[in-house]
Amino acid sequence: MNVLIIGGGIGGLTTALFLHEAGIPCRVYESAPELKALGVGINILPHAMRELAKFGVPDEMLKVGIEPLYFCFFSRHGQLIYKEPAGRFAGYDVPHISIHRGDLHQVLMDKVRHRLGDEAVVLGHRCVRIDQDAMGVTVHFEDATTGVPLPGVRGAVAIGCDGIRSRVRQQFYPDEGAPRFGGINMWRGVTRRAPFLDGRNVCRVGAIKTGKLVIYPIRNLPDGQQLVNWVAEIEREGATENDWSTPGRLEDFLPPFAAMKFDWLDIPDMLKSADTVLEYPMVDREPLPRWTFGRVTLLGDAAHPVYPRGGNGAAQAILDANAIARHLGRHPDPAVALTAYESERLPLTTKVVHASRNEPPDTIINRVEELSGGRPFQRIEDLIDRAELKAISGRYARTAGYDLDTMQRRQRGHQEKR
Ligand SMILES: Cc1cc2nc3c(=O)[nH]c(=O)nc-3n(C[C@H](O)[C@H](O)[C@H](O)COP(=O)(O)OP(=O)(O)OC[C@H]3O[C@@H](n4cnc5c(N)ncnc54)[C@H](O)[C@@H]3O)c2cc1C
């Protein structure tokens, strides 16, 4: 069975690793004509790290990324509301890693080329259509730079890993239109600066009604500084196009954060000193009733894009990759395998889409903003019980599949089976 993977992002490359591990030949077709370190920071939580551990990816990621100690939640006055340990510091057997998306992409690309060979990833091939018959699929491509049609490629199965604006998805859902904008715009950037706090925390600050920030370091620099990733979120009407290369302008997002000069971090200074600022709307898509059409299916953001506020976009793509390879390895009929993959993953990812919209971990800071009326508090315990804050974070973790109990149970199950 020869599998054609459309899209060489995080999901596509991980799918190639899992298929190869299962003994299934595959090749990745990516529209970008060359590899570039695109995007800014990304968090990979333990449920996805455990899957990547099979390929030694966490060790490579740790060489370039940062392993956070804590998730910290601060009010807009810089007061600590709540913190909880992250990854191995919380008892997981694998790390949580914050990393530049370009670094993660490079680590995965190196692994794919090392294990599958240099020919495993074909660049500059933009998928325009997929045909299928009883014996297989034909994927039609155009040259991503010139638009000139390229020869079609034949395979047994095609997997659309082509991201939030998936061409493969569009073929099956031609009337779906643009991704769904939820009324929040994001500006993402990276700033070189001295480590703040102890240089190893993922911090959420403020509240969505008045301006929210997520801040975390993603790389240690040789001069002792760090590359710090930040995301500024502001409610507003009307979305810009969701394109990871749209530059952002400081004056469009600085005002709500201009007074946030804390003893642990001067936020306006960090925003003003950014190397890169990208503007990107917070978008997802309505969960689909099905992903699989015969020998073709969807994976990752092509199947279930989520709001990026729980660290689960890339993670769910990685979990999909493991599942699809397992089912393709188990069932000789590709259509049966793809349907089994969909039955396993679609209901779970639908819950993650809804949880990321309705009760992400940010709920902690938003709740405290409401309860405090936006004023500084004397003692957080007077406003809200710590157990309630922990429960908010725990509910999201359980839905997304990374709470410690579930992961330890799964681990014990695997060990007993062996
Ligand atoms: C350039 C870029 C930068 C990003 N930066 C960040 C970031 O900084 N932080 C963050 O949290 N998330 C970022 N994301 C999103 C994040 O990577 C995904 O949400 C998540 O990893 C899910 O991965 P995916 O493989 O499903 O999708 P993606 O990682 O988006 O990968 C999709 C891939 O498909 C390719 N592709 C698209 N259309 C076609 C086509 N017709 N034919 C062939 N190939 C196609 C794209 O070039 C891309 O490589 C970025 C995505 C991209 C594409």
The ligand as an SDF file (V2000), in Angstrom:
LIG
                    3D

 53 58  0  0  0  0  0  0  0  0999 V2000
    3.6300   28.5560    7.7740 C   0  0  0  0  0  0  0  0  0  0  0  0
    2.9360   28.1310    9.0360 C   0  0  0  0  0  0  0  0  0  0  0  0
    3.3100   28.7160   10.2490 C   0  0  0  0  0  0  0  0  0  0  0  0
    2.6660   28.3700   11.4200 C   0  0  0  0  0  0  0  0  0  0  0  0
    3.0660   28.9340   12.5830 N   0  0  0  0  0  0  0  0  0  0  0  0
    2.4830   28.5650   13.7460 C   0  0  0  0  0  0  0  0  0  0  0  0
    2.9080   29.1240   14.9830 C   0  0  0  0  0  0  0  0  0  0  0  0
    3.8070   29.9620   15.0230 O   0  0  0  0  0  0  0  0  0  0  0  0
    2.3090   28.7300   16.1220 N   0  0  0  0  0  0  0  0  0  0  0  0
    1.2900   27.8050   16.1190 C   0  0  0  0  0  0  0  0  0  0  0  0
    0.7670   27.4700   17.1820 O   0  0  0  0  0  0  0  0  0  0  0  0
    0.8540   27.2700   14.9580 N   0  0  0  0  0  0  0  0  0  0  0  0
    1.4290   27.6120   13.7810 C   0  0  0  0  0  0  0  0  0  0  0  0
    0.9960   27.0800   12.5960 N   0  0  0  0  0  0  0  0  0  0  0  0
   -0.1220   26.1220   12.6280 C   0  0  0  0  0  0  0  0  0  0  0  0
    0.3010   24.7760   13.1610 C   0  0  0  0  0  0  0  0  0  0  0  0
    1.4530   24.3110   12.5000 O   0  0  0  0  0  0  0  0  0  0  0  0
   -0.8350   23.8160   12.9740 C   0  0  0  0  0  0  0  0  0  0  0  0
   -1.9780   24.3360   13.6310 O   0  0  0  0  0  0  0  0  0  0  0  0
   -0.6330   22.4610   13.5980 C   0  0  0  0  0  0  0  0  0  0  0  0
    0.7060   22.1320   13.7160 O   0  0  0  0  0  0  0  0  0  0  0  0
   -1.3620   21.3660   12.7990 C   0  0  0  0  0  0  0  0  0  0  0  0
   -0.5010   20.9040   11.7740 O   0  0  0  0  0  0  0  0  0  0  0  0
   -0.9790   20.5230   10.3030 P   0  0  0  0  0  0  0  0  0  0  0  0
    0.1400   19.7040    9.7430 O   0  0  0  0  0  0  0  0  0  0  0  0
   -2.3290   19.9700   10.3160 O   0  0  0  0  0  0  0  0  0  0  0  0
   -1.0520   21.8930    9.5350 O   0  0  0  0  0  0  0  0  0  0  0  0
    0.1280   22.8660    9.1010 P   0  0  0  0  0  0  0  0  0  0  0  0
    1.2320   22.8070   10.0800 O   0  0  0  0  0  0  0  0  0  0  0  0
   -0.5290   24.1530    8.8420 O   0  0  0  0  0  0  0  0  0  0  0  0
    0.6890   22.2340    7.7380 O   0  0  0  0  0  0  0  0  0  0  0  0
   -0.0160   22.2170    6.5140 C   0  0  0  0  0  0  0  0  0  0  0  0
    0.9940   22.0370    5.3980 C   0  0  0  0  0  0  0  0  0  0  0  0
    0.3220   21.7890    4.1780 O   0  0  0  0  0  0  0  0  0  0  0  0
    0.9210   22.5640    3.1460 C   0  0  0  0  0  0  0  0  0  0  0  0
   -0.0910   22.7650    2.1010 N   0  0  0  0  0  0  0  0  0  0  0  0
   -1.1550   23.6100    2.1360 C   0  0  0  0  0  0  0  0  0  0  0  0
   -1.8960   23.4640    1.0160 N   0  0  0  0  0  0  0  0  0  0  0  0
   -1.2890   22.5150    0.2630 C   0  0  0  0  0  0  0  0  0  0  0  0
   -1.5910   21.9180   -0.9900 C   0  0  0  0  0  0  0  0  0  0  0  0
   -2.6830   22.2720   -1.7090 N   0  0  0  0  0  0  0  0  0  0  0  0
   -0.7550   20.9590   -1.4780 N   0  0  0  0  0  0  0  0  0  0  0  0
    0.3490   20.5640   -0.7740 C   0  0  0  0  0  0  0  0  0  0  0  0
    0.6760   21.1150    0.4320 N   0  0  0  0  0  0  0  0  0  0  0  0
   -0.1470   22.0520    0.9540 C   0  0  0  0  0  0  0  0  0  0  0  0
    1.3440   23.8440    3.8670 C   0  0  0  0  0  0  0  0  0  0  0  0
    2.3470   24.5260    3.1680 O   0  0  0  0  0  0  0  0  0  0  0  0
    1.8400   23.2850    5.1970 C   0  0  0  0  0  0  0  0  0  0  0  0
    3.1980   22.9240    5.1510 O   0  0  0  0  0  0  0  0  0  0  0  0
    1.6080   27.4040   11.3890 C   0  0  0  0  0  0  0  0  0  0  0  0
    1.2330   26.8190   10.1820 C   0  0  0  0  0  0  0  0  0  0  0  0
    1.9010   27.1650    9.0070 C   0  0  0  0  0  0  0  0  0  0  0  0
    1.4950   26.5240    7.6980 C   0  0  0  0  0  0  0  0  0  0  0  0
  1  2  1  0
  2  3  1  0
  2 52  2  0
  3  4  2  0
  4  5  1  0
  4 50  1  0
  5  6  2  0
  6  7  1  0
  6 13  1  0
  7  8  2  0
  7  9  1  0
  9 10  1  0
 10 11  2  0
 10 12  1  0
 12 13  2  0
 13 14  1  0
 14 15  1  0
 14 50  1  0
 15 16  1  0
 16 17  1  0
 16 18  1  0
 18 19  1  0
 18 20  1  0
 20 21  1  0
 20 22  1  0
 22 23  1  0
 23 24  1  0
 24 25  2  0
 24 26  1  0
 24 27  1  0
 27 28  1  0
 28 29  2  0
 28 30  1  0
 28 31  1  0
 31 32  1  0
 32 33  1  0
 33 34  1  0
 33 48  1  0
 34 35  1  0
 35 36  1  0
 35 46  1  0
 36 37  1  0
 36 45  1  0
 37 38  2  0
 38 39  1  0
 39 40  1  0
 39 45  2  0
 40 41  1  0
 40 42  2  0
 42 43  1  0
 43 44  2  0
 44 45  1  0
 46 47  1  0
 46 48  1  0
 48 49  1  0
 50 51  2  0
 51 52  1  0
 52 53  1  0
M  END
$$$$
